[in-house]
Amino acid sequence: MSTKKKTTQTEAPKAKATKAAKTTSSDGGAKPKKLSALDAAAQVLAENGQAMTCQEMIEAMAAKGYWTSPAGKTPHATLYAAILREITTKAKGSRFSKTDRGKFALAQ
């Protein structure tokens, strides 16, 4: 004989509580928002004014304190993939353009 479990209807899922908005002090003591690797790469390219490889961008971003790898072994490969993904998905709206093999510049 098999015994069947009686199933009960579950309650509707409760809505997750929203995070409270962070408040900043009036004296401007809030930390500046950290740049993403793509934002930092765009800033480095804008300051440099010429095409750069991802390895050069990573070194410049670390030297200027814009972005550092959070312990990744190949941040240049991750940046390369992210830039290519932005070029592919945004097409004409992308901030980057590929100028040569392994080199990127700001889009015109």
N, C-alpha and C positions, 0 to 999 in steps of 0.2 A: 504494500500500500504506500502510495506516495502522499506525503502531506504537502499541501500547497500553502505557501505563505500568503497571508492576506496583505495586499498592497494598499496603501493609502495614498491619496493624492497629496502631493507636497504643496507647500505654500509657494506663492509666487516669489521669485527671487527679490530680495530687498535691494534697493538702489544703494550703490556704494556712496559712502559719505564723500563729499567733495573736499578737496584740500582747501584750507583757508588761505586766502591771499596773503602773501608775505607783505608785511608793512615795513617801510623804511623810516629811519629816523629823519627828523627835519634837518639835521646838520649834514646830511649827505654821506653818512657813514656806511652806506651800502656798498658791498663789493661789486666791482664791475663784472658783468657777465663774461664767462670764459668763452673764447672763440672756439668754434669747431675746427677740425683740421682743414676742411674746405674753405671756410671763411678766412682762416689764417693764411692758407695758400694764395687766395685771391689778394689778400692784403700785401703779401710779400711780392707777388708778381707786379702789383700796381706800383710798389715802391721801387722795384728793380727796373721795370720798364723794358725787360727783354725776356725771351723764352728761357725757361729753366727746366732741368730735370727734376723729378720728384725727390731724389736724394738731396739735391741742392736746396730745394724748397724746405725739406724737413730740417736741414742744418740751419738755414736762415731763420725759420720759425722758432727753433730752440734757442738760437743766439739772441734773438730779439725778445724772447719771453712770451711770444704769442700763443704757442702750443707746444706741449711735449708729449711724447708717447707714454701712455700709462703702463709701461713695461712690455710693450709688444716687441717682437724680435724683428719684424720687417714693416715698420711704419711707412716706408716709401712705397712698398707694394700695395698697401692698403690705400694710401693716398692716390696712387695711380689708378686703381680700380674705381675709387669714388669719383675721380675726375672724369674717367671714361663713362661711368654710369650717368653723370650729370650731362655730359655732352650728348649721349644717346637719348636720354629721356626728355631733355628740355630743348634739344636741337638749337634753334636760333636764339632761344632765351637763355642759353648757357652762359656762364661767366667766363668759361675757358674755351680755348681752341687748340687743337693739336697742330703744331707747326712742323715738327720733324719727328723722327722715330724717338720716342721717349721724352720729347720736349713739349711743354705747354706754355701758352701765353694767355693773356687776357683777351677775350673776344673783342673784336672791333665793333 
